Amino acid sequence: MGTVTSVAAVAKSRSFAAWLGAVLLGVGALAVIAIMTTPSDAAMDPDGLGPTGGAALIAVLDQNGVDVVTTRTIEDTTAALREGGSGADTSVVIGNTSNLGTAAAATLRQATLGAHRVVALSPSSAQVRSLGAEVTALRIGAGVEIESRCDIGPVDEGDTLLGIDARYELRGEVSGARACFPLTLTTDEGDAGDGDEGDGEGDHGAVLLDLPATSEHAPLTIVGSTSGFTNRAITEADNAAIALRLLGGSERLVWYHPGVTDLADSDAGTSDDGGLLPRWLMPALALVGVAIVLLGVVRGRRLGRLVHEPLPVVVRAVETTEARGRLYRRAQDRPRAAAVLRLATLDRLRSRLGLRRGDPVDVVARAASAATGRPVSEILDLVSGPAPTDDAALVRLAQDLSDLEEKAHRP
């Protein structure tokens, strides 16, 4: 009967472990699904209705007759360009470059060679080079308002832009390149340096660079402002007008919002769809998880009652003291042994005479002198005098300290 009961208990325990493993796997799967389906709050998200989203600008473009196609991977972007044609009636904007890898940027450059215009918002130096331009990007991180000082079509003379994220400087001379919104340095006398009125970058670069088409890339406009075109800031200054002229110059606009799968700089070690993780990783993790659950089910055992066992060895305190004394004697460390004896005596005297643990030696000596009638100088010499020079002196010191403790009583 007992054996049957034990077998039933083991079976019940294994069944519970199996159900627990299944529940844990289900919770993990739900967590992964929730993370992957959570709406993005990245800047200029085409579906973002919050302050950092770009839905307001897309709605205005749509009202002005622009066919806006939103994509979130480089594969979808190139497919959209192939389907609608990448000729003069199609523009491309990279709404948020935070997830744009150099490999994706190079692919986009090839796919947009015949496009009307490519607009990149706040790209880095590496991203701009992958797009085919030799430009250096320098972050600003200040919400300043800058005047255009140029007239290049998408930007009129006197336009102001609020919400600057980066500035750009050309690396060498580029024929036909035009700069707007130059950043100038204020001199000590308070005069601002003069920026170029259309051809040039200003004393410290420009927020907008317009580069003509070459054999390497389509007409490319680099704008150092992402926050300026969000739902929160699009109505500030002339941001809306600048955005509409930049992005509404063609009948069709491909709004490319890179996802995390486009961060990879190469295809080595990634999945076939361009992801950062190899395709075998998730099945391998699932297999390992199942193996751990099965191991727990197979090896799981019901805990029995607690068993009291005696300690294997009992060591008396006097044996520890004698062993330490033999170590001191073997090392001939009389000063150390004397210091240990004196410290122990001082601690016991403080406790016996009602003193505090932190009281100094002279206070303990005066209290011991009052309790024993011995001179203070004699007690000080005993508890803090010179170290003994031989074993006999060490033995006498130990005896004198013991005698002092025996005669000391709280007054």
N, C-alpha and C positions, 0 to 999 in steps of 0.2 A: 504493500500500500504506500509506504514512504517513497519507494522508487518511482511509482506512478505519479505521485504528487510532485516530486522533483522534476521529472520530465515535463510535466505540464507547466511548471513555473518557468523552466528554461524556454519552452516554446512561447509562452506569453511574453517573456522578456525580449526575445528576438523579434516577435511580431511588433512590439512597441518600438523597438529600435528601427525597424523597417519603416513604420509609419512616420517616425520622427525624421528619418532621412528624406522621405518623400516630401514632407512638409517644408523642410529646409530648402530642398531643391526648388520647390514651387515658389517660396518666398524670394529666393535669389533670382529666379526667372522674372518674377513680377518687378523686382527692383531694377533689373536691366532694362525691361520694357519701359518702365516709368522714366528712367534716365534718358533713354534714346528718344522718347516721344515728348519730352519736356520742351516747350517753346523756347526758342533762343531769345536772349535779351541783348544780343550783340548790336553794336551801332550800325545803323542803316540797314537793318533787317527789312527786306521788302514786305514782310507780313507783320512787322512790329508796329503796334498801335501806341506803345508807350513813348516816353519822352525821347528815347534814343533810337527809335525805329525810323523807317523811311517810308511808311505807308502814305503819309500826307503828300510827299513829293510825287510818288507814283500815281496817286489819284489826280493830281493836277496835270501831270503829263497825259494821262488817259483822257481827261476832259479837253485837252488841246489836240486830240487826234493822234497821239503817239501810241502805237501798238507796243506795249511793254511785255516782254517775255522774261520771267524770272527763272533763274537756274541756280543750283547749289553745288554742283560739281563741275569739274572741267570737262568731263565726258558729256554731260547734258548741254554745256555751253557750246562745245564744238558741234554737237548734233543740231542744236538750234540754229547755228550759223549755216550749217549745210542745208537744212530744210528750207530756211527762208532766204538763203543766199547772203553772202557777206559783202555785197557790193555797196554802191554809193547810197542806198536807201536804208542801210543798217548801221547803227552805232552800238558800241559796247561800253558799259560802265562797270568797273570793279567797285562795288559799293563799300566793301569792308575788306581791307588787305591783311587783316591780322592772321587769317588762315591760308594765305596765298603762298604756296611753296614755289621755289624757283623752277622746278620742273613743270608745274602747272602754268606758271607765267610764260615760260618758253613755248609751251604748247599753244597757249592763247595767242602769243605773238604770231606764230605760223598760221593759225586759223583765221586771223583777222587782217591778213595782208591786204585784202581788197575792201576793207570796211571804210565807212565814211569817217569815223572817228573812234578812237579808244580813249576813255577817260578813266584815270586811276586816282582814287581818293587816298591821300596820305600813304603812298607806298614807301618802302625802305629803299636804301641804295641798291641792295642785292636784287630786290624785286624789279626796280627800274632797269637795271642792267639786263635782267632776264627778258624784259620787254623790248630790249634792243637799243636803249639810250644810255649814254654815258653821263649820268647825273648823280650828284652826291646829295643825299637827304640828311637834314639836320633837324632834330626834334625841337619844338618850342615849348609846348605845354602851357601856353598863356592865352587867355580869352581876350585878345586884343582886336581892335577894328582897324583895318588898313584900307587906304584908297588905292584904286587900280593904277592910275597914271598910265593908261594904255587904252587903245581902241583897236581890238583885233576881231571884232565880230561877236563872239560869245561874251565878250566883256567890253563895256563902253567906258569911255573916259569919265572919271568921277565916280564910278561904282565903288561901293564900300562893301567889304566882306568882314563878317564878325564870326569868330570861332576858328582860330588858326591852330593847327596841330603841328605843322612842319614847314620848313623852308628848303629851297632847292638851289643848287649851284651847278651850272654846266661845267663839265670837265673838258676844257678846250673850246674852240670856236665851232659853232654849228650854223651853217648857212640857213637863213630863214627862220631861225628860232626866235621866239618872242616871249618876253617876260612881263608879268603883271603883278601888282601888289608887292612892290619891292620893300624890303626891310632896310631902313637906313639908320645910321648911327648918329645920335645927337652929340655934337661937339661940346667942349667945355664952355664955349660962349653961348650955348643954347641954340645954335643953328643946326638944322637937320641937313645931312648930306643929301646931295641931289641924286635921285634915281633916274634911270633912263626912261624916256617917254615912250617906250614900246619895245625897243631893241636893247636888251640888257637885263641884268639881274639885280640891280641896286647894289648898295655897298655890302650888304650881307645876304645876298641871295634874294629869291622871290618866292611868293606863295604859289604862284601859278606859272608854269612853263608850257608853251605851246610849240610843239616840234613838228615840222613838216614830215610828210611821208617819205620814206626811203625804201631801198630794196630790202631792208631788214625789218621794217615795221610800218604799220599804217599811221596816218596822222595821230599823234599822241599828245594828249593834254594831261599834265600832271598837276593835281590840285592838292595843296597841303592843308586840306580841311575836310574832315569827316563829320565832326560835331556841328559844323556850321550848316549842314544840310539835313539834320535830323528833324523830327517832328517838333522838338522844343525850340529850335533856333532857325527854322526855315523862314519864318516871317520877320526875322531881325534884319536890320540894315537892308542891303540889296541882295541878300542870299537867295531869295526865291527867283528873282529875275536872272541872276547869274546861272543858277541851276537849270532853269528852263531853257536858256539859250545854249548852254553846254550840251544838255541831254536831249533837247527837242529839235535838233537840227536835221533829223532824218525821220522817215515815216515809221521806222521800227527800231526799238531799243531793246537790246539783250542786257538785262540786269543780272550780273554775275555776282552772287554772294557766296564766296568759297566756304565750304565746310571743312571739318577736321581731316577728311580724307584727302584734301588737296594740300596738306602741309608737307607731305613727303617730298624730298628733294630728288629722289630717284625711285625706280621700281624694284631695286634690290631688296630682297627679303620681305616684300609686301605682298598683299593679296593681288589677285588678277584685276580687281576693280579699283586698284590704286589706294587701298586702305593702308594704314600704318601697321597693321598687325598681319602676320602671315595667316593663310587660310587654315592651316592645321592647328593653330593655337587654341581656338575655342573648342573643337572636338577633343583635343588632348586634355584640356581642363575639365571638360565634362566626363571624360573617361576616368581621370584621376579622382574626381568627386564621387563617381559611382563606386570605384574601387575602395575608397575610404569608407563609404557607407557599408558596403558588403563586408569589409574587414571587421567593422564594428559589430555587425550582426553575427558573424561567425565566431569572433573571439570574445564577444561579450559574455560576462558571467555575473550571476547574482552574488552580491557581497554577503559573506557569512557574518556571524556574531564576532564581537571583539574578543581577542584572546589576551589575557594579562600574562606577561612574561617578566621574570625577575631581571634586574640589571646584571650584567655579566661581572662587573667588578665594583667593589666599594673601596675607595681610597680615603684613609683617615687624614684629617687636616695636619696632624703632627708629622706625618710622613712627607707631605709636601714641604712643610717648613724645614725639616731636616735635610731634605734633598737640596733645597735652595741654599741652605747654609754650607753644605758640602761643595756646591758650585762656587760660592764666594771664596771658600778656603782654597780650593784648587786654583782659582784664578788669582789668589793673593790680593783681592780687591777689598782691602780693609776700609778705605774711605767710603766706598759704596755701602758696605755692610753697616758702618757706623752711621751713615746718613739715613739708612732705612730704619735703624733702631731709634734714632733721635726723632725722626718724623712720626713714628708710631707712638713714642712717648708723649710728644707734644699733642697729638690728637686725643690721646686718652686723658691727658691733664686738662685739656679744654673741656672735655665732657664731664670729668669729675669735679672740676671747679666751677661749672656753670658758665663757662665762657662761650663765645661764638666761634664757629669754625674758622672764620677769617681773621681772628684776632692775631696781631703780630707776636713775635717771640718775646719781646720785652714785657708785653702785657701779661703773657703766661708766666714769665719769670717772677714778676711782682706778685701775682696771685699765688704762685706756689711758695714764694718766700713768706707771705702772710700766713699760709696754711701750715708750713713746716717749721718756721722760725729760722730757716737757713738764710744766709746772705744772698741778695739778688745776684751779686757778681759770681758767687759760687754756682748758682743754678744756671746762669747764662753760660759759664764756662763748660758746664756739664751738657747742656742741650745744643750749644752752637759753637763749641770750642774747636780746637784743631783736631784733625783726624789722628787716630792712634797709629803708632809706627810699627807695632808688633802684635802678635796674637794675645800676649798677656795683657797688654794695654786695652785691646778690644774686649777681652773678657771682663776686666775691671770696669770698663765703661758700661757694659751691659748690666753688671751687678749694681752699679751706682744708679743707673736709670731705673731699674726695678725697685731699688730701695726708695728712690724719690717718689715713685708712683704709690708705693704702699703707705708712705707717711703723709701724702697730700690728701687732705679732706676739705670739703667745701666749708668755708668759715661761717 
